[in-house]
Amino acid sequence: MRLFSIAAASVFVLLAVLSLATPVPAMHPLATDDTGTQGPGGVLIESSFNYLKDNEFRSTVVPLALTAGIGKTMDIAVEIPYLWLRPSAVTGQPQSGLSDVLFKFKHRFYEQGEEKGGAEEAERSLAYVIGFSQPTGREDLGLGAGRPRWNARLIGSTALEPVEIIANLGYDSEGKALRRGNFVFDYAVSLSVAVEYERTEPWEPVVELTVIRVKGAAGYERLATALAGIIYEPSERYYLDAGVRVGLNERSEDYALLAGFGYKF
C-alpha cells in the first residue's frame, strides 16, 4: 500500500508542478496522452499491435486511429479497434471481432512560450481530452461493454532538457475492461506520468508509471503498471515504436508487448 501512496502522491505533485504545463510528442507505446495537436488541416493515421497477458486471459488489440486538426489547438479523433480474446471471459472460448469505437476531442487551452533565437517556442501547456465509446462490439462474445461509456483526461506537460515530462489525471465511467476481459468497474480514476529522453534523437527512450483506482463489485482495487519503450522518429511525418509493460501488483496484468506506427499527412 505504501508503494501506491507514494506513487499517487508523486503524480499529484507533478501535476501541480506542471500546472504551467508544451506540446510534446508523446505517442504509442505510451498510454499517457500529450498536449500536442495536429494543427489546421493536419491528419495523423496510427495503428498498433498490443498483446496482453493477465493470468489465463490473453488478448490482442489492433486499433486503427484517425486524428484530424480542426484548429491550432483542437483535434478530433476516431479509433476503431479489432480485438482477439483467448479466451473470452464471457463465453470461455476464443473470440475475435470489432470492439467498441472510441471518439475523442482534445483542446489545448493553455501554453507558455519561451524566446529562443528570436522565435517563440512553446515550453509548457495544459490540455483536456473528452472521449465517448459507442457500444459497437458484441457484448455476448465479450468484445464490447454493451453500453455507452465516456472518459475525460487532464493533461500537463513540460520540457526540462534533455527530457519531456507528461502527466495525466483521468476518469472513466462504468464499463468493462475489454482487453483484460475479466472484470467490470463502476468507475476508474487513473494517474500516470511519462518521461521521454530526447538527447538521442531520432531514437527516444520512454518510461511510464500508471496507477488506476477502480471501483468494482468487490470494492475498490488498485492496478499499477510500469512501461519501458523506444520511439524511432526520423521526421515529423512518421514514427515507429515498441515497448514492454509489466504489472506491479497482483491485480494488475502480468505483462503487455506493444508495437506501433504513425504517419502524418
Number of C-alpha atoms within 10 A of each C-alpha: 8 7 11 16 10 11 19 18 13 15 20 18 12 20 23 13 14 21 16 17 27 28 25 22 16 22 20 25 28 27 16 23 26 29 31 23 26 20 15 14 12 16 19 18 17 20 19 21 15 21 18 22 18 19 14 10 19 21 23 22 22 18 20 14 19 18 22 22 19 17 15 15 20 22 24 21 18 18 19 18 21 18 23 22 25 17 18 24 20 14 11 13 12 15 18 20 17 18 26 27 20 20 19 18 17 26 20 23 12 16 21 15 13 12 10 8 7 7 9 11 15 17 20 24 27 26 26 21 21 17 19 19 21 18 18 18 23 16 17 12 18 30 28 27 24 17 15 17 18 17 18 19 21 21 28 33 34 26 20 11 10 10 16 21 25 31 31 25 21 20 18 19 16 20 21 23 14 23 24 21 22 16 12 17 20 15 17 20 18 19 25 29 28 24 21 23 18 15 12 9 12 13 17 17 21 25 19 22 22 23 22 21 17 20 17 17 10 7 9 13 14 18 18 23 20 18 22 18 21 21 25 16 18 12 9 10 11 16 20 20 22 22 21 19 22 18 18 19 15 12 13 19 21 19 19 20 18 22 20 20 20 19 15 16 12
